[in-house]
Amino acid sequence: KVVSCQNVTTSIPSSTGLGIVHINPRSVCNKFADVPQFILNSNYNIIAISESWLRKDIPSKLYSIYNYKLFRKDREGTGAVMLYIQRKLGPVVVDTQEFNNDIECLAVRLRCKNLSVTMCVIYRPPNIAYTELQFMYDILPELSHNCDVFICTGEFNVNLQMVIFFVTSCNHLVSYN
């Protein structure tokens, strides 16, 4: 079993000093035995997971990792998102219930070096219309409000060369904070 990560260059404000990784294992259920060792060997503060495939009937204690708090947004079938955040960062979930039900969005607020940080992970299933991306344009500025640093990662299932609307939205969000 291999947990693979794509090489993605990300610019995270150095003022936070956070180590963050996003993985898409396409189900943690059959790969979880490898995840704790990967996390503990890597010294990441935050691990964002898309396509966890967890459901409400699967207890969180089966997926706990020492010194990390687990946050989940489950769904039936495929999809779902998770965040592991080191307990020392005092993570607290941000309510995202009022937002789009077709796209999973999980946000957590934490403190790091006297900065308020909101960490967000999103999963957009590939069968959802591109017009649903308006949701991201609406929600991300709201989630980034009242924090010093906003970080968003996930599996967007978007061909950026084909979707001008999304690119325009992302440019707006980059300049928002």
N, C-alpha and C positions, 0 to 999 in steps of 0.2 A: 504494500500500500504506500502510495506516495501522495503527499500534500504538495501540490505545485502552486507557485505564485508567478504571475506575469511580472516582468520587469517594467515598472512604470515609474517615471521620474515625477516626483511630486514636490512642490514647494510648500513646506510647512513652516510657518514663522519660527525662526530659530529661538525667539523669545520664550517659546513653550518648552523646548527641549524634549518634546514627546517623541517616543518611538511608536509609529503606527504602521500597521499592515492590514491590507484587505485581501481576503482569500475567498474563492468560490469553489468549495469542494464538491458541489452537486450532491449533497447529503453528508452531514456529519455523522449520521447514524452508523454507517459502516466504516468510517475513517477516524472516528474519535480517538481511538487508541494512539494514533500518531500525533494528534493535535496538542495535548499537554506538553509533551517533550519538545515539540517544535516551539511552542510559546516560551517555555522555561529556558530553553537554550538560546533564545533570540533576545531576551530582555525587552520585548515590546511592552509599552504601557497600555496600548489599546489594540485590540484585534477585532476587526470588523469582518463579519462573515455574511455573504449573500448565498442564497440557495441552500440554507441549512436543512430544509425539508422537515423541520420539526413541526409537530402538531401539538395541540393543547393536552392530549392524553399522554404525552411523553414527559415524565418528571424532569425538572431542571437539575435535580441532584445527580442524575446520571451523567451530566455534562459539566459538573463543577470543576474548577481549577483553583488550586490553592492560591490565595492572595488576590484573586480576581473576582469581581462581581459580574454575574451574567445577566444580561438583559436580552429579552426575546420578543419578536413579533412573529407569531406562528400563522400558518394557514394550512388548509387541507391540501394534500397533493404536494406538488413541487413548489419551490419558492421559499419564502420566509427569510428573515434576517436575524442576526444576533450581534451583540457587542460584548466583548470581555474587556473590562476596564479595571485596572489595579485599584484595589480598595483604598489605598492611601490617597487617591485623588478625590475621594468623597463623591462618587458619581450618583446623580439623581436623574431619573427618567423625566423627559419632557413630554407632555401629553400631545399626541399627534392623532388622536381618535377622530377628530372632526375632518381630517383630510381624506383624500381619495382612497377608496377601499380596494381598488384594483392594483395599486402600486404600494408595496410595503415600504414604510418609512419609520425608522426608529431613531430617536434623538435622545441624547443624554448630556446633561450639563455637569461639568466638573471644574475643579480648581487646580491650577498648576502655576507655580511661581507667581502667586498673587494675581493671576489672570483668570477670568471667567471664560471657559472654553465650552462650546457646544459641539459635540461630535455626532454626526448623522450618517447612517447607512441606509441606502435605498436599493430596492430591487424592483425593476420594471420588467414584468414578463414579456417575452417577445411577441405574444399575440395581442397585446394592448395597442390600440391605435396611437399613432404619433401625436394626434391632437390631445391625448391625455397628458402629454408633456407640459401642457399649460399648468398642470398641478404643481410641477416643480418650480415654475416661474412664480407661482402664487405662494407656495409654502416656504421656500428657502429664505427669502428675505424676512419672513415672519420668524422663522426659527433662529436666524442670525441676529435678530434684534435683542438688545440687552445682554450681549456678551462681547468680550474683547476679541476673541478668536473664534471663527466658525470654520469647521472642517467637515466636508461631505465627501463620501466615497460610495461605491456600490457597483451594481451591475445594471446599467441603463439600457442595454440591448438596443443601441441606437447607432446607425450608420451616419456619422457626423457629416460625411460628404453629401448625403442625401437630404438631410433635414436642416434647412436654413433657419427655421424657427428656433430649433433647439440651440444652434450655434449663437444666434442673436441673444437668446435668453441667457446662455452661459456667459457671454461677454458682459451682459448687464449685471449678472451676479458677481463676477470677478471685480467689477468696479463698485459694487454695492457697499462692501465693508471698507 
